[in-house]
Every structure is written in structure tokens, then in C-alpha cells.
């Protein structure tokens, strides 16, 4: 069979999507003069803005007599659920590693998943045109990583190419002439086996990606494990336990040709296709001929480690900026998200107005919140909290992350001190060249909440921090929280510049003049450790005596504007982030000051 199914896997920002762009161009997907956006596979607005891949996507290119299905996978650990599912439907992987940075935490994560499935990776050392590239050292580091992950002898004998995805070339040996990606295409055809399938057995397919289409309904993507799929054939969906979920027929069968999905009448075993026609089947379900009773085995997914509470926005400004504010529409949206993203878990509260949303990390949940606010939702979000487990003896266990930090030597002492305060354990410290050091820590996830922005400030933006879920370990003890209090508005209206100027000595502002505020809203940071209620609505009193200097324009220090990520990391347990399509506000959980005092006393006594 002249078919190859591969996934491109790598750490975030090592060039997966850019390499796929070059493969699409040289595979004849684009016309020679066609204008195509950079990182064409990153079609989501948030992916383009952040420069990361969030959702796995399929494409297909032709190379001589072969058709190569390519899956571009996310490189961030928070979207690891996508990676795990994808690897189950390919026969080989291209492991991309930056020629300067070398293997990083997500490289280790995605490679371990591929090796566990018995796949034999092709290694591509990318960006060798970087001035700080060290491909020989990186190649040795990759071999050490394979060995550390218990790769078999067959897997350890991996072929290596050196490439520049941006310039669109790959070579077998350093110093070879750079032309195009022919060495990569030829190696994929030679090294990656054709799908091993039974073309004569009844049709089966394991759903790995779910999306919704306004014209076709639910679309499930996966690799045909056996048999053939045909338009209008009768099928049924089986759950992991073998129970029938629903029956239906294939109303549309789509194959991947370049960036487009093309309708086809029939597809054979081994091909990656998208199927429309079912209304209930979801990710990890088996889509099969009606005669099939045994489901296909689905890969287990690592459990969520962090959770936030999504609740109805009950502030005085609720409903003024968004049109989706009720608990019913929020619930439907979250359940829809959980259907297609098996790394997210939704739990309803007793009063039905709040939902615990658990996921892999702050970034994953932050992306969900940002997507919802762009869709017109208004939400109140709690501070992120980690999910604990208990062992057989009842001891509390918490999630631990492996943190790899590359930092200038001048800042390494500060970073080590801060990580120690966050109950992290330093396990490795060595020079990484160019006056930098590489620090490796095992740190509790809760200690890392909100640390990234502080880390960037302390390293003057030069530090790099990468995190990867390591496992569960006994509870490490209390971690110090925010050391400052909050300036809280005691009234509703619009913020007055003169009042803000008078309050600046109390601490920096978090809002700008003219912003709508309400009682209980956090408008600034109190320099001391306690909360302080203030009047930010008071204007300058006019008198009939005009003295020199009295009417000078008020000059305000620029406020600390909170992004969504900063706000979620900044708030304490008694505070919420109010998210709307237009605004991100910080507020107290209880807006009334008397209720706040009452609840604080109750918490102390408890």
C-alpha cells in the first residue's frame, strides 16, 4: 500500500508547523505563485496570536507514487491529551528538536508516548541555520534521552536529518548541499511502515478528533483500522465497554488532500478520514460496521492536575458586554468542550450555577476561557487550584512537575531562592554555554501558579522556563501566597483621575480613569498586606479661590493592566476574575463588605 501516516511531534516552538508548511509547498499542495499565510496549519485565531499549536490537525501530501498523511500536533504539555490520541492513528513520527535548545520537557513527553506505542521515530534536528546551533551536542542529548526512556535497540537506531524548516531544506550529513526536503520525504517513505490492517474484515475506526460543523453536524476523524468505509453505509458507535451508543449511516466521508477535506465515496483500511452522520459518538468511541461487537482499544489519558470554578457572572455589570450569561448556556458550552477534549473534566455544583473545570494546566484552561469570552460568554473564574490524591495509607499526594530553566548565570541564585520558597527541589544544575545555566527542579504544581510573570521580571525577560507533569508525591507543605492586599472600591460609578492620584501612595492602580466600577471590585494593589476599601469616585472640590499650582493637570502612574493569565495567577481564594468579551475585572467573591467580614470570620473559626 503506497500510504504513510505520520505525526510531527516536538516541544513547543521547535518549528513543527513551519516544517509542515514547507512540506505542503514541496508536496505540490500550493501553486507556485499562490499566496499562503505563514503557519497555514494554525488556522485558529488564538494559535496565530500566540504562535502555538492548540488543536491537532491532519493534512495530506503526495510524493511520487505515495500519499503521506501528516498530523501536526500541539507542542505544549497542557494539550498533551491531543498528542496521546493522535499517536494511536499513525505508523511513524518525525521528532523535531531545535539545534540550539536541544531536547526539552515536551520533547521527553511526546517521545515517551511514541516509544511506548512501539513507533520508531525519525529525528530531525531543526533550525541548524541558527548562529548558536550545536547539532552534534543535540544529537548526543537526543540519544541519551532515548536511552533514558528505555527505547528498544530497534528504536535507538534512529535515522537523523538536519534541517531548516523555514528555508525548506533537509540534509543527511552536515556539510551536504542544501536543496529541498527530498531527503525527508524519501526517508519517510523508506523508514515508516505502511499501515498493517485487515482490508477484508468489517469496517472499524477509532475516533480521535471531534469537531462540529454547521452543515454536516458532528465530524469524527480517525484511522480506518479494518475494512472499507463507504458513503451511506450503515454504522454504529461502541463505547469503551462495548455498549452500543447509537446507530446511523455515513452521510459524508472526507479524506485529507492538502489543507482541504475532499468528499470521497470510499476509503480503505489504513487511511485517515473524517466521518459525518452520527449525533452522539465522541472521542475514543469505536465507529464500526453494524456486525462488529468488540470496540477498539483506546489509549489511556493522563488525569487532570489543576481545576478552576467557572460560575455565572453576578456582578452589577453582568450582561452589559456579553450575550451569553446564564448557567444553562455556560453548561452546554462546557459539556460540548469536554466531549471533544478528553483532557478536560467538567463537574457541576449542587446549585447548578457553578462548574468545576479540571485540565492539564493553566494555559489549557486559559485558552478555553479566552475562546469563550470571544464567543460572547460572561464568566466568573476562581483561582486555579491543584487536584490532590490520597494513597492507600490516606496520605495526601499532590502533582509534581519537572521544571527546566535556562537562565543567565547572574540570575540563577535569585531563581533558586524563589523556587525553594515554592517548595521546589533542585535536582540538576549545569552550564549550558553562552554564560547560561540549566537548572532542573521537581516542583509542586501549586507553587508554580503565577510564577511565570515574576520569573520573567526577575530574569529581565531572558530566562526560559519549561514544565512537564512528573507524577504525584507527598504534600510538601504550605506555599506563601500574595504578599500584598487589595484596594477595593466602596461605591459604583466611573473611576475619577483625581481620586486615583490621591490613592497612588497606597499602592499601584489596576484600572484606568473613566472605567466603570462597582462596590467590591478590586481597583488597585495595597502596598500593605491587608485589604483596604477606598473611594475612587471623589472628584476635586471646586473653590472660588484659584491659587498658583492648584489647577495643574493630574499626572497618573500607568496602571498595572492585567491580562487573563496574570489575573488568574494574581487573585487569592476569596477573589474572582470577571471575564466578559470586552473586559477583565478583578473582584472580591463577596461584594458586600459586611458579608466579606462575616465570611472571613467563618473561615478563621473553621
C-alpha positions as CSV (number, residue, x, y, z in Angstrom):
1,X,0.0,0.0,0.0
2,X,1.5,3.3,-1.1
3,X,0.2,5.1,2.1
4,X,2.2,6.5,5.0
5,X,0.7,8.0,8.2
6,X,3.0,10.2,10.3
7,X,2.8,12.7,13.2
8,X,5.1,15.6,13.7
9,X,6.0,15.8,17.4
10,X,8.2,18.3,19.3
11,X,8.5,20.7,22.1
12,X,6.6,24.0,21.7
13,X,8.2,26.5,19.3
14,X,10.7,24.0,17.8
15,X,9.2,24.5,14.3
16,X,6.6,21.8,13.6
17,X,4.1,23.9,11.9
18,X,6.7,25.8,9.8
19,X,8.1,22.5,8.6
20,X,4.7,21.2,7.7
21,X,4.2,24.5,5.7
22,X,7.4,23.7,3.7
23,X,6.3,20.0,3.2
24,X,2.9,21.2,1.8
25,X,4.6,23.6,-0.6
26,X,7.1,21.0,-1.9
27,X,4.4,18.3,-1.9
28,X,2.5,20.3,-4.6
29,X,-0.4,21.4,-2.3
30,X,0.1,25.1,-3.2
31,X,0.5,26.6,-6.6
32,X,3.9,28.1,-7.3
33,X,2.5,31.6,-7.2
34,X,-0.1,31.1,-4.5
35,X,-0.1,33.4,-1.5
36,X,-0.5,31.4,1.7
37,X,-0.4,32.7,5.2
38,X,2.7,31.6,7.3
39,X,1.9,28.6,9.6
40,X,-1.1,27.7,7.4
41,X,-1.9,24.7,9.7
42,X,-2.5,27.1,12.6
43,X,-6.0,28.2,11.5
44,X,-7.3,29.1,14.9
45,X,-7.0,32.9,15.8
46,X,-5.5,32.1,19.2
47,X,-3.0,29.8,17.6
48,X,-1.8,32.6,15.3
49,X,-1.7,35.2,18.1
50,X,0.3,33.0,20.5
51,X,2.4,31.2,17.9
52,X,1.5,27.8,19.3
53,X,-0.5,24.8,18.0
54,X,-3.5,24.1,20.2
55,X,-5.5,21.6,18.2
56,X,-4.1,18.6,16.3
57,X,-4.8,18.9,12.5
58,X,-4.5,16.5,9.6
59,X,-3.2,17.2,6.1
60,X,-2.0,15.1,3.2
61,X,0.7,15.4,0.5
62,X,1.6,13.4,-2.5
63,X,5.2,12.3,-3.0
64,X,5.8,10.4,-6.3
65,X,3.5,7.3,-6.0
66,X,3.0,7.7,-2.3
67,X,0.4,9.6,-0.3
68,X,1.6,10.8,3.1
69,X,-1.0,11.8,5.8
70,X,0.6,14.2,8.2
71,X,-0.7,15.2,11.6
72,X,0.6,18.5,13.1
73,X,0.4,18.0,16.9
74,X,0.5,20.6,19.8
75,X,3.9,21.1,21.5
76,X,2.7,22.3,24.9
77,X,2.2,19.9,27.8
78,X,-1.2,21.3,28.6
79,X,-2.5,19.9,25.3
80,X,-0.9,16.5,25.8
81,X,-4.4,14.9,25.5
82,X,-4.4,15.8,21.8
83,X,-0.9,14.2,21.3
84,X,-1.8,10.9,23.0
85,X,-4.9,10.4,20.9
86,X,-3.1,11.2,17.6
87,X,-0.2,8.8,18.1
88,X,-2.7,5.9,18.1
89,X,-3.6,6.5,14.4
90,X,-0.1,6.9,12.9
91,X,2.6,4.4,12.0
92,X,5.6,6.7,12.5
93,X,6.7,10.0,14.0
94,X,9.0,12.8,13.0
95,X,10.6,14.1,16.2
96,X,11.7,17.7,15.7
97,X,14.4,19.1,18.0
98,X,15.8,22.7,18.0
99,X,19.5,22.6,17.1
100,X,20.3,25.2,19.8
101,X,17.9,24.4,22.6
102,X,18.1,20.6,22.4
103,X,15.5,18.2,24.0
104,X,13.2,20.0,26.4
105,X,10.4,18.7,28.7
106,X,7.7,18.3,26.0
107,X,10.2,16.5,23.7
108,X,10.6,14.0,26.5
109,X,6.8,13.8,27.0
110,X,5.8,13.2,23.3
111,X,8.8,10.9,22.7
112,X,7.9,8.7,25.7
113,X,4.3,8.3,24.3
114,X,5.6,7.4,20.9
115,X,8.2,4.9,22.2
116,X,5.6,3.2,24.5
117,X,3.4,2.6,21.4
118,X,6.4,0.9,19.6
119,X,6.8,3.6,17.0
120,X,10.3,4.1,15.5
121,X,10.9,7.9,15.3
122,X,12.8,9.8,12.6
123,X,14.8,12.6,14.3
124,X,15.1,15.9,12.5
125,X,17.4,18.4,14.1
126,X,15.8,21.7,13.0
127,X,17.0,25.3,12.8
128,X,20.6,24.3,12.2
129,X,21.0,27.7,10.5
130,X,20.8,29.4,13.9
131,X,24.1,31.1,14.9
132,X,24.1,29.3,18.3
133,X,23.2,25.9,16.8
134,X,25.2,22.9,18.2
135,X,23.8,19.9,16.2
136,X,26.4,17.4,17.4
137,X,25.7,18.0,21.1
138,X,22.0,18.0,20.5
139,X,22.3,14.7,18.6
140,X,24.1,13.2,21.6
141,X,21.5,14.6,24.0
142,X,18.7,13.0,21.9
143,X,20.4,9.6,22.0
144,X,20.7,9.9,25.8
145,X,17.0,10.8,26.0
146,X,16.1,7.7,24.0
147,X,18.2,5.6,26.3
148,X,16.7,7.2,29.5
149,X,13.2,6.4,28.2
150,X,14.1,2.7,27.8
151,X,13.9,2.7,24.0
152,X,14.4,-0.7,22.3
153,X,17.5,-1.4,20.2
154,X,15.4,-1.0,17.1
155,X,14.2,2.4,18.3
156,X,17.7,3.5,19.4
157,X,18.9,3.0,15.8
158,X,17.0,6.1,14.7
159,X,17.8,7.9,11.4
160,X,18.7,11.6,11.7
161,X,18.4,14.5,9.3
162,X,19.5,18.1,9.7
163,X,17.1,20.8,8.5
164,X,15.8,24.3,8.3
165,X,12.0,24.2,8.2
166,X,11.8,28.0,7.5
167,X,14.2,27.7,4.5
168,X,12.6,24.4,3.4
169,X,15.6,22.0,3.2
170,X,16.9,18.9,4.9
171,X,20.3,17.1,4.6
172,X,21.6,13.7,5.7
173,X,25.0,14.9,6.7
174,X,26.3,18.2,8.0
175,X,28.1,19.9,5.1
176,X,25.9,18.4,2.4
177,X,24.4,20.8,-0.3
178,X,21.1,22.3,0.8
179,X,18.4,21.9,-1.8
180,X,14.9,20.9,-0.6
181,X,13.0,18.4,1.6
182,X,13.5,15.4,-0.7
183,X,15.7,13.6,1.9
184,X,12.9,13.9,4.5
185,X,10.2,12.7,2.1
186,X,12.3,9.8,0.9
187,X,13.2,8.8,4.5
188,X,9.5,8.8,5.5
189,X,8.7,6.5,2.6
190,X,11.6,4.2,3.4
191,X,11.5,4.2,7.2
192,X,7.8,4.4,8.1
193,X,5.9,1.2,7.5
194,X,2.7,1.0,5.6
195,X,-0.4,0.6,7.8
196,X,-0.8,-3.0,9.0
197,X,-4.5,-3.6,8.6
198,X,-7.0,-6.2,7.5
199,X,-8.8,-4.9,4.4
200,X,-11.2,-7.8,4.3
201,X,-12.5,-7.6,7.9
202,X,-15.6,-5.5,8.8
203,X,-15.2,-1.7,8.9
204,X,-13.8,-0.3,12.2
205,X,-12.4,3.2,13.1
206,X,-11.3,4.7,16.5
207,X,-12.5,8.3,16.8
208,X,-9.6,10.5,17.8
209,X,-10.7,14.1,16.9
210,X,-14.2,15.6,17.2
211,X,-15.4,18.8,15.8
212,X,-18.8,20.4,15.0
213,X,-19.8,21.7,11.5
214,X,-22.8,23.9,10.9
215,X,-23.7,21.9,7.7
216,X,-22.6,18.4,8.5
217,X,-23.1,18.2,12.3
218,X,-20.6,16.2,14.3
219,X,-17.4,15.2,12.4
220,X,-15.3,12.4,13.8
221,X,-11.7,11.9,12.5
222,X,-9.7,8.7,12.8
223,X,-7.8,6.0,11.0
224,X,-9.7,3.1,9.5
225,X,-8.4,0.1,11.4
226,X,-10.0,-2.6,9.2
227,X,-12.3,-2.9,6.2
228,X,-13.6,-0.2,4.0
229,X,-15.8,2.9,4.6
230,X,-18.4,3.9,2.0
231,X,-20.8,6.8,1.9
232,X,-24.3,5.8,3.1
233,X,-23.2,2.6,4.7
234,X,-24.9,1.7,8.0
235,X,-22.6,2.0,11.1
236,X,-22.8,2.1,14.8
237,X,-20.8,3.6,17.6
238,X,-19.5,1.4,20.5
239,X,-18.2,2.8,23.8
240,X,-15.1,1.5,25.6
241,X,-17.1,-1.1,27.4
242,X,-18.6,-2.5,24.2
243,X,-22.0,-1.0,24.8
244,X,-23.8,0.4,21.6
245,X,-24.1,4.2,21.8
246,X,-26.1,4.8,18.6
247,X,-26.6,3.5,15.1
248,X,-26.7,5.6,11.9
249,X,-25.1,5.9,8.5
250,X,-22.2,7.7,6.9
251,X,-23.7,10.8,5.4
252,X,-20.3,12.3,4.3
253,X,-16.9,10.6,4.0
254,X,-14.0,13.1,3.8
255,X,-10.3,12.4,3.0
256,X,-7.4,14.9,3.6
257,X,-5.8,16.4,0.5
258,X,-3.5,19.2,1.4
259,X,-5.3,21.7,3.6
260,X,-8.7,20.7,2.4
261,X,-11.0,17.8,3.2
262,X,-12.3,16.3,0.0
263,X,-15.5,14.2,-0.2
264,X,-14.9,10.6,-1.3
265,X,-17.2,7.7,-2.0
266,X,-14.9,5.1,-0.4
267,X,-11.9,4.8,1.8
268,X,-9.7,1.8,2.6
269,X,-8.2,0.4,5.8
270,X,-5.1,2.4,6.9
271,X,-6.4,5.8,5.6
272,X,-7.2,8.7,7.9
273,X,-10.7,10.0,7.2
274,X,-13.4,12.2,8.7
275,X,-16.9,10.8,9.0
276,X,-20.3,12.7,9.4
277,X,-23.6,11.2,10.3
278,X,-23.6,10.3,14.0
279,X,-25.1,12.5,16.7
280,X,-23.8,11.1,20.0
281,X,-20.4,9.3,19.3
282,X,-17.4,11.1,20.6
283,X,-13.6,10.8,21.0
284,X,-12.3,7.3,22.0
285,X,-15.5,5.6,20.7
286,X,-15.3,2.9,18.0
287,X,-17.2,3.6,14.8
288,X,-17.9,0.3,13.1
289,X,-20.0,-1.9,10.8
290,X,-23.2,-2.9,12.5
291,X,-21.9,-6.5,12.7
292,X,-19.0,-5.5,15.0
293,X,-19.4,-6.0,18.7
294,X,-15.9,-5.6,20.1
295,X,-14.6,-2.0,20.5
296,X,-11.0,-1.0,19.5
297,X,-8.6,-0.3,22.4
298,X,-8.2,3.4,23.2
299,X,-5.0,4.9,24.7
300,X,-5.4,5.9,28.4
301,X,-5.0,9.7,29.0
302,X,-3.1,11.3,31.9
303,X,-5.6,12.7,34.5
304,X,-6.2,16.5,35.0
305,X,-4.0,18.1,37.7
306,X,-5.5,21.6,38.0
307,X,-9.0,23.0,38.3
308,X,-10.9,26.3,38.3
309,X,-14.5,27.1,39.1
310,X,-16.5,28.7,36.2
311,X,-19.6,30.4,37.6
312,X,-22.3,32.8,36.4
313,X,-21.2,36.4,36.4
314,X,-23.3,38.0,39.2
315,X,-21.6,41.4,39.3
316,X,-23.6,44.7,38.9
317,X,-22.2,45.0,35.3
318,X,-23.3,41.4,34.3
319,X,-24.9,41.2,30.9
320,X,-23.8,44.6,29.7
321,X,-21.0,43.3,27.5
322,X,-21.8,39.7,26.6
323,X,-25.0,38.0,25.4
324,X,-24.3,34.5,26.9
325,X,-24.6,34.9,30.7
326,X,-27.0,32.2,32.0
327,X,-25.8,29.0,33.7
328,X,-27.6,26.9,31.1
329,X,-25.7,28.2,28.1
330,X,-22.4,28.1,30.0
331,X,-23.1,24.5,31.0
332,X,-23.9,23.5,27.4
333,X,-20.7,25.1,26.1
334,X,-18.5,23.4,28.7
335,X,-20.1,20.0,28.1
336,X,-19.5,20.5,24.4
337,X,-15.9,21.3,25.1
338,X,-15.5,18.2,27.3
339,X,-16.9,16.0,24.5
340,X,-14.1,16.8,22.1
341,X,-11.3,17.3,24.6
342,X,-10.9,14.3,26.8
343,X,-8.1,16.0,28.8
344,X,-10.8,18.3,30.4
345,X,-13.3,17.2,33.1
346,X,-16.5,19.1,34.0
347,X,-18.2,18.7,37.4
348,X,-21.5,20.5,38.2
349,X,-22.0,22.1,41.6
350,X,-25.1,21.4,43.7
351,X,-26.8,24.8,42.8
352,X,-26.1,24.3,39.1
353,X,-24.7,27.9,38.8
354,X,-21.0,26.8,39.1
355,X,-18.9,24.2,37.3
356,X,-15.5,22.8,38.3
357,X,-13.4,22.6,35.1
358,X,-10.3,20.4,35.5
359,X,-7.5,20.2,33.0
360,X,-3.8,19.7,32.4
361,X,-2.6,23.2,33.3
362,X,-3.2,27.0,33.5
363,X,-2.6,27.5,29.8
364,X,-5.1,24.9,28.6
365,X,-7.9,26.4,30.9
366,X,-6.8,29.9,30.0
367,X,-7.2,29.1,26.3
368,X,-10.8,27.8,27.0
369,X,-11.7,30.9,28.9
370,X,-10.3,33.2,26.2
371,X,-12.2,31.2,23.5
372,X,-15.5,31.5,25.4
373,X,-15.2,35.3,26.0
374,X,-14.6,35.8,22.3
375,X,-17.8,33.8,21.7
376,X,-19.8,36.2,23.8
377,X,-19.8,34.5,27.2
378,X,-19.5,36.2,30.6
379,X,-18.0,34.2,33.4
380,X,-16.7,34.5,37.0
381,X,-13.5,32.4,37.4
382,X,-11.9,31.3,40.7
383,X,-8.2,31.0,41.5
384,X,-6.6,27.8,40.0
385,X,-6.1,25.0,42.5
386,X,-4.4,21.7,42.2
387,X,-6.2,18.3,42.4
388,X,-4.9,16.1,45.3
389,X,-4.9,12.3,45.5
390,X,-4.6,10.0,48.5
391,X,-2.5,6.8,48.7
392,X,-3.5,3.5,50.3
393,X,-2.5,4.8,53.8
394,X,-4.6,8.0,53.4
395,X,-1.5,10.3,52.9
396,X,-2.3,13.3,50.7
397,X,-0.4,13.4,47.4
398,X,0.0,16.4,45.1
399,X,1.0,16.8,41.5
400,X,4.7,17.5,40.9
401,X,6.2,19.0,37.7
402,X,9.7,18.7,36.2
403,X,10.8,22.3,35.6
404,X,13.7,23.0,33.3
405,X,15.0,26.6,33.5
406,X,17.7,28.2,31.2
407,X,18.9,31.4,32.7
408,X,21.8,33.8,32.7
409,X,24.3,32.9,35.5
410,X,23.7,36.3,37.1
411,X,20.1,35.4,37.9
412,X,20.5,31.8,38.8
413,X,20.8,32.5,42.6
414,X,17.5,34.5,42.6
415,X,15.7,31.8,40.7
416,X,16.9,29.0,43.0
417,X,15.8,31.1,46.1
418,X,12.4,31.7,44.6
419,X,11.9,28.0,43.7
420,X,13.0,26.9,47.2
421,X,10.3,29.2,48.6
422,X,7.8,27.4,46.4
423,X,8.9,24.0,47.8
424,X,10.8,23.0,44.7
425,X,13.7,20.5,44.9
426,X,16.8,21.3,42.8
427,X,17.9,18.1,41.1
428,X,20.4,19.3,38.5
429,X,22.4,22.4,37.8
430,X,25.0,22.7,35.0
431,X,26.4,25.3,32.5
432,X,24.6,25.3,29.1
433,X,27.0,27.6,27.2
434,X,26.9,31.3,26.4
435,X,27.0,32.3,30.1
436,X,23.8,30.5,30.8
437,X,22.9,27.7,33.3
438,X,20.4,25.0,33.1
439,X,18.5,24.3,36.3
440,X,16.2,21.3,36.8
441,X,13.7,21.2,39.6
442,X,10.9,19.0,40.8
443,X,8.3,21.5,42.0
444,X,4.7,21.2,43.3
445,X,2.2,22.5,40.6
446,X,0.5,24.8,43.1
447,X,3.9,26.5,43.8
448,X,4.2,27.4,40.1
449,X,0.8,29.1,39.8
450,X,1.5,32.7,38.9
451,X,5.3,32.3,39.0
452,X,6.0,32.7,35.3
453,X,5.4,36.5,35.1
454,X,7.6,37.0,38.3
455,X,10.2,34.8,36.7
456,X,10.3,36.9,33.5
457,X,10.7,40.1,35.6
458,X,13.5,38.7,37.7
459,X,15.5,37.5,34.7
460,X,14.8,40.7,32.7
461,X,12.9,38.6,30.1
462,X,16.0,36.5,29.3
463,X,15.0,33.3,31.2
464,X,13.3,30.3,29.6
465,X,11.1,28.0,31.7
466,X,9.6,24.7,30.6
467,X,7.3,22.5,32.6
468,X,6.2,18.9,32.4
469,X,4.0,16.7,34.7
470,X,6.3,14.4,36.6
471,X,4.0,12.5,38.9
472,X,2.4,12.6,42.4
473,X,4.4,13.0,45.7
474,X,3.5,13.6,49.3
475,X,2.2,17.1,50.2
476,X,5.2,19.5,50.5
477,X,3.7,22.0,53.0
478,X,2.3,25.5,52.7
479,X,3.5,27.8,50.0
480,X,3.4,31.6,50.7
481,X,0.8,33.4,48.6
482,X,0.5,37.1,47.5
483,X,2.1,39.4,50.0
484,X,0.1,42.5,49.1
485,X,-3.6,43.3,49.9
486,X,-6.2,44.8,47.6
487,X,-7.7,48.3,47.2
488,X,-11.4,47.7,46.9
489,X,-14.0,50.2,45.6
490,X,-16.7,51.1,48.2
491,X,-19.1,52.5,45.5
492,X,-20.3,52.3,42.0
493,X,-19.7,54.7,39.1
494,X,-16.8,55.7,36.9
495,X,-13.2,55.9,38.2
496,X,-12.1,59.6,38.7
497,X,-8.5,60.5,37.9
498,X,-8.2,62.9,40.8
499,X,-9.2,60.2,43.3
500,X,-6.8,57.7,41.7
501,X,-4.0,60.3,42.0
502,X,-4.7,60.7,45.7
503,X,-4.7,57.0,46.2
504,X,-1.4,56.3,44.4
505,X,0.5,56.4,47.7
506,X,-1.5,53.4,48.9
507,X,-0.3,51.3,46.0
508,X,-0.4,50.9,42.2
509,X,-3.7,51.0,40.3
510,X,-5.0,48.1,38.2
511,X,-7.5,50.3,36.2
512,X,-7.6,53.4,34.1
513,X,-9.6,56.6,34.7
514,X,-13.2,56.5,33.4
515,X,-13.5,52.8,33.8
516,X,-16.9,51.5,35.1
517,X,-16.5,50.2,38.6
518,X,-18.8,48.8,41.4
519,X,-18.6,48.2,45.1
520,X,-16.4,45.1,45.9
521,X,-14.4,45.5,42.7
522,X,-10.6,45.4,43.1
523,X,-9.2,48.6,41.6
524,X,-5.6,48.5,42.9
525,X,-2.9,46.8,44.9
526,X,-2.5,47.8,48.6
527,X,1.2,48.1,49.5
528,X,0.5,46.6,52.9
529,X,-0.7,43.0,53.4
530,X,-4.3,43.9,54.3
531,X,-7.3,44.8,52.1
532,X,-8.5,48.4,52.2
533,X,-11.8,49.9,51.0
534,X,-11.4,53.2,49.2
535,X,-13.4,55.9,47.5
536,X,-12.3,56.2,43.9
537,X,-15.3,58.3,42.8
538,X,-14.4,61.5,44.6
539,X,-13.7,64.4,42.2
540,X,-11.7,67.6,43.0
541,X,-13.7,70.1,45.1
542,X,-14.0,73.4,43.4
543,X,-13.4,76.7,45.3
544,X,-13.8,80.3,44.4
545,X,-10.1,80.9,45.2
546,X,-7.6,80.0,42.5
547,X,-4.1,79.6,43.8
548,X,-1.0,79.0,41.8
549,X,-0.5,75.4,41.1
550,X,-4.0,74.4,42.2
551,X,-5.2,73.5,38.7
552,X,-2.3,71.6,37.3
553,X,-3.3,68.5,35.3
554,X,-3.3,65.3,37.3
555,X,-0.4,63.0,36.3
556,X,-1.0,59.4,36.9
557,X,1.4,56.5,37.0
558,X,0.5,54.0,34.3
559,X,-1.7,51.2,35.8
560,X,-0.8,47.5,36.0
561,X,-3.1,46.2,33.3
562,X,-4.0,42.6,33.9
563,X,-4.1,40.0,31.1
564,X,-6.2,36.9,31.7
565,X,-3.2,34.8,32.6
566,X,-1.9,37.4,35.1
567,X,-5.3,37.9,36.6
568,X,-5.9,34.2,37.2
569,X,-2.4,33.9,38.9
570,X,-2.8,37.1,40.9
571,X,-6.1,36.5,42.7
572,X,-6.5,34.9,46.1
573,X,-9.1,32.3,47.2
574,X,-11.6,35.0,48.3
575,X,-11.4,36.7,44.9
576,X,-12.7,36.1,41.4
577,X,-11.8,37.2,37.8
578,X,-14.8,38.6,36.0
579,X,-14.4,37.8,32.3
580,X,-16.5,39.4,29.5
581,X,-16.0,39.9,25.8
582,X,-14.7,43.4,26.4
583,X,-13.2,43.4,30.0
584,X,-11.2,41.5,32.6
585,X,-12.0,42.7,36.1
586,X,-10.8,41.6,39.5
587,X,-13.4,41.5,42.3
588,X,-14.0,40.1,45.7
589,X,-16.0,36.9,45.9
590,X,-18.5,38.6,48.2
591,X,-19.1,42.2,47.0
592,X,-20.8,43.4,50.2
593,X,-18.2,44.5,52.9
594,X,-20.3,43.2,55.8
595,X,-20.7,39.8,54.1
596,X,-16.9,39.7,53.4
597,X,-16.2,40.2,57.1
598,X,-18.7,37.6,58.1
599,X,-17.3,35.0,55.7
600,X,-13.7,35.8,56.8
601,X,-14.6,35.2,60.5
602,X,-16.4,32.0,59.5
603,X,-13.2,30.8,57.6
604,X,-11.0,31.7,60.6
605,X,-13.1,29.7,63.0
606,X,-13.2,26.7,60.6
